[in-house]
Amino acid sequence: MDITLASSQNATKALYIVGHLQQRFVSQLNRLSKELGEDRAFEEVSWLRDNGLHGGGNRFESRDKKLFNTASVNVSQIHYDEMPKKNLKSATAISTIIHPHNPHVPSVHIHISFTELRDGSSYWRLMADLNPAIAYKEDTKKFTEAMRKVAPTNFEEAQQQGDKYFNVPALQRTRGVSHFYLENYKTDQEVNDYAFAQLFGEQVIDTYIKIIDSAFQKRPSITHADIQTQLEYHTLYLFQVLTLDRGTTSGLMVHSQNDIGIMGSLPSFVDRELLLSWKEKVPSPQEKLVEALAKDIGEEGEIDAPTKVKLAAVVRQHYKENPEALSMQASGNTIPSTVTNHSKT
């Protein structure tokens, strides 16, 4: 597979960091599969942006159904080196979501990205959030303390931005129990920023592995009520991602060449009727989006690859027809220009 990478040295360094983090995470998840699951390694899937001219990426997807409901660890780099009119010069990222099969084991979302703009400026975006269907205080404490340890001077701001970003106003609750989000992150010590991004990723990955390694082995057996609780939480997760998440929407609006990868955060099953009931709670015109999403999810609530493609098309079409609705989506304290101006990215 031929792929052209970004030419800048900064983008190259960022790609090395996110690639390192991807390998670190996948190797530890594969270890858990070998020791506790079906011993089925994550499988690599690659994709190209404009046949590789403008980059692309790869993702490692779980094949172990005993341990994981769905899991994907994605790395990408897109660039427009030969298109000087584009506001975005390059974007390099790792984005991953792990949904364990056991309702007593929490999910995690991690996103670390480096963005270069045409004017020479650049910034990092760092996110991590713990998402349990059934919450355990010790998990929340471990995750939160790890974030505080890795970013002692930024923790309060990151927690505040994360709580704001993952708020779901229509349901009067948040997605997840511990949130960390730094947007437009940049200091006057560029070398330190790269080191911090790597250290942050390593800390989140290692902490999460410790949490779920223990949980897989020690948590109680699964009941029917547990499964129903997880299904309802997974429905909330899909609802937040497809109606509020700016990162997901931005990726879908820019191109359609990696829809399955972008939608890799979605769990494998949701409660379709529960999702549909929430259309009465959202502001107009978002009820149209919720209704259209539910329509393309089968009665069984399965979110397979063909369904992900359909849902991506629904989101894309909705915001093309209702661009004013983009202002209703989640944000931290700031919104990057690469998100607010799709035509230039």
Backbone hydrogen bonds, N-H to C=O, Kabsch-Sander energy under -0.5 kcal/mol:
donor,donor_aa,acceptor,acceptor_aa,energy
4,T,52,G,-2.7
5,L,3,I,-0.6
12,T,8,S,-1.7
13,K,9,Q,-2.3
14,A,10,N,-2.3
15,L,11,A,-2.3
16,Y,12,T,-1.9
17,I,13,K,-1.9
18,V,14,A,-2.5
19,G,15,L,-2.3
20,H,16,Y,-2.2
21,L,17,I,-2.2
22,Q,18,V,-2.2
23,Q,19,G,-2.2
24,R,20,H,-2.3
25,F,21,L,-2.5
26,V,22,Q,-2.7
27,S,23,Q,-2.3
28,Q,24,R,-1.5
29,L,25,F,-2.4
30,N,26,V,-2.6
31,R,27,S,-1.6
32,L,28,Q,-1.8
33,S,29,L,-2.0
34,K,30,N,-2.2
35,E,31,R,-2.4
36,L,32,L,-3.2
37,G,32,L,-0.8
37,G,33,S,-1.2
39,D,33,S,-2.0
41,A,39,D,-0.5
43,E,61,E,-2.7
45,V,59,R,-2.9
47,W,57,G,-2.5
49,R,55,G,-2.9
50,D,48,L,-0.7
52,G,49,R,-0.5
53,L,50,D,-1.7
54,H,49,R,-1.9
55,G,52,G,-1.4
56,G,77,Q,-2.2
57,G,47,W,-2.3
58,N,75,V,-2.2
59,R,45,V,-2.7
60,F,73,V,-1.9
61,E,43,E,-2.9
61,E,59,R,-0.6
62,S,71,A,-2.3
65,K,63,R,-1.0
68,F,64,D,-2.2
69,N,99,H,-2.7
70,T,99,H,-1.7
72,S,97,I,-2.0
73,V,60,F,-2.0
74,N,72,S,-0.6
74,N,95,S,-2.2
75,V,58,N,-2.9
76,S,93,A,-2.3
77,Q,56,G,-2.8
78,I,91,A,-2.2
79,H,54,H,-1.2
80,Y,89,K,-2.4
83,M,80,Y,-1.7
86,K,83,M,-2.0
87,N,344,K,-1.2
88,L,344,K,-1.3
89,K,87,N,-0.5
89,K,116,E,-2.5
90,S,116,E,-1.7
91,A,78,I,-2.5
92,T,114,F,-2.6
93,A,76,S,-2.6
94,I,112,I,-2.4
95,S,74,N,-2.4
96,T,110,I,-2.8
97,I,72,S,-1.7
98,I,108,V,-2.1
99,H,70,T,-2.9
99,H,97,I,-0.5
101,H,67,L,-2.9
102,N,67,L,-0.5
105,V,102,N,-2.0
107,S,131,N,-2.2
108,V,98,I,-1.5
109,H,129,D,-2.1
110,I,96,T,-2.5
111,H,127,M,-2.2
112,I,94,I,-2.5
113,S,125,R,-2.3
114,F,92,T,-3.0
115,T,123,Y,-2.7
116,E,90,S,-2.8
117,L,121,S,-2.8
118,R,87,N,-2.8
120,G,117,L,-1.9
123,Y,115,T,-1.8
124,W,185,Y,-2.4
125,R,113,S,-2.2
126,L,182,L,-2.4
127,M,111,H,-2.9
128,A,180,F,-2.2
129,D,109,H,-2.2
130,L,178,S,-1.9
131,N,107,S,-2.9
134,I,103,P,-0.9
135,A,133,A,-0.5
139,D,136,Y,-0.7
140,T,136,Y,-1.9
141,K,137,K,-2.6
142,K,138,E,-2.2
143,F,139,D,-2.5
144,T,140,T,-2.6
145,E,141,K,-2.6
146,A,142,K,-1.9
147,M,143,F,-1.8
148,R,144,T,-2.3
149,K,145,E,-2.2
150,V,146,A,-2.0
151,A,147,M,-1.6
154,N,151,A,-0.7
155,F,151,A,-1.5
158,A,154,N,-2.8
159,Q,155,F,-3.0
160,Q,156,E,-2.3
161,Q,157,E,-2.8
162,G,158,A,-2.3
163,D,159,Q,-2.8
164,K,160,Q,-1.8
165,Y,161,Q,-2.8
166,F,162,G,-2.5
167,N,164,K,-1.0
168,V,173,R,-3.3
171,L,168,V,-1.3
172,Q,168,V,-0.8
172,Q,169,P,-0.8
173,R,168,V,-1.2
175,R,166,F,-2.7
176,G,174,T,-0.8
177,V,130,L,-2.4
178,S,130,L,-0.9
180,F,128,A,-1.9
181,Y,158,A,-0.9
182,L,126,L,-2.7
183,E,181,Y,-0.5
185,Y,124,W,-2.7
190,E,188,D,-0.6
193,D,189,Q,-1.6
194,Y,190,E,-1.7
195,A,191,V,-1.9
196,F,192,N,-2.7
197,A,193,D,-2.4
198,Q,194,Y,-2.0
199,L,195,A,-2.7
200,F,196,F,-3.1
201,G,197,A,-2.1
202,E,198,Q,-2.5
203,Q,199,L,-2.5
204,V,200,F,-2.4
205,I,201,G,-2.5
206,D,202,E,-2.7
207,T,203,Q,-2.3
208,Y,204,V,-2.6
209,I,205,I,-2.4
210,K,206,D,-1.9
211,I,207,T,-2.2
212,I,208,Y,-2.8
213,D,209,I,-2.5
214,S,210,K,-1.8
215,A,211,I,-2.1
216,F,212,I,-3.0
217,Q,213,D,-1.0
218,K,214,S,-2.1
219,R,215,A,-2.2
227,I,223,T,-1.9
228,Q,224,H,-2.1
229,T,225,A,-2.3
230,Q,226,D,-2.4
231,L,227,I,-2.3
232,E,228,Q,-2.3
233,Y,229,T,-2.1
234,H,230,Q,-2.9
235,T,231,L,-1.7
236,L,232,E,-1.9
237,Y,233,Y,-2.5
238,L,234,H,-2.4
239,F,235,T,-2.4
240,Q,236,L,-2.7
241,V,237,Y,-2.5
242,L,238,L,-2.6
243,T,239,F,-1.4
244,L,240,Q,-2.1
245,D,240,Q,-1.4
246,R,244,L,-0.6
249,T,245,D,-2.1
250,S,246,R,-2.9
251,G,247,G,-2.1
252,L,248,T,-2.1
253,M,249,T,-2.4
254,V,250,S,-1.8
255,H,251,G,-1.4
259,D,256,S,-0.5
262,I,258,N,-2.8
263,M,259,D,-2.2
264,G,261,G,-1.6
265,S,262,I,-0.6
266,L,263,M,-1.7
270,V,301,G,-1.9
271,D,231,L,-0.6
272,R,270,V,-0.9
275,L,271,D,-2.4
276,L,272,R,-2.3
277,S,273,E,-1.8
278,W,274,L,-0.8
278,W,275,L,-1.1
279,K,276,L,-1.6
280,E,277,S,-1.0
281,K,278,W,-1.5
282,V,278,W,-0.7
286,Q,283,P,-2.1
288,K,285,P,-1.5
289,L,285,P,-0.8
290,V,286,Q,-2.4
291,E,287,E,-2.1
292,A,288,K,-2.1
293,L,289,L,-2.6
294,A,290,V,-2.4
295,K,291,E,-1.9
296,D,292,A,-1.3
297,I,294,A,-1.1
298,G,296,D,-0.5
301,G,298,G,-1.7
303,I,268,S,-3.2
304,D,302,E,-0.7
308,K,304,D,-2.3
309,V,305,A,-2.0
310,K,306,P,-1.9
311,L,307,T,-2.7
312,A,308,K,-2.4
313,A,309,V,-1.9
314,V,310,K,-2.0
315,V,311,L,-2.3
316,R,312,A,-2.4
317,Q,313,A,-2.4
318,H,314,V,-2.4
319,Y,315,V,-2.0
320,K,316,R,-1.3
321,E,317,Q,-2.1
322,N,318,H,-1.9
325,A,322,N,-2.1
326,L,323,P,-1.5
327,S,324,E,-1.2
328,M,325,A,-1.8
329,Q,326,L,-1.4
330,A,244,L,-2.6
332,G,334,T,-0.8
339,V,336,P,-1.4
340,T,336,P,-1.8
341,N,337,S,-1.7
344,K,341,N,-1.0
345,T,342,H,-1.3
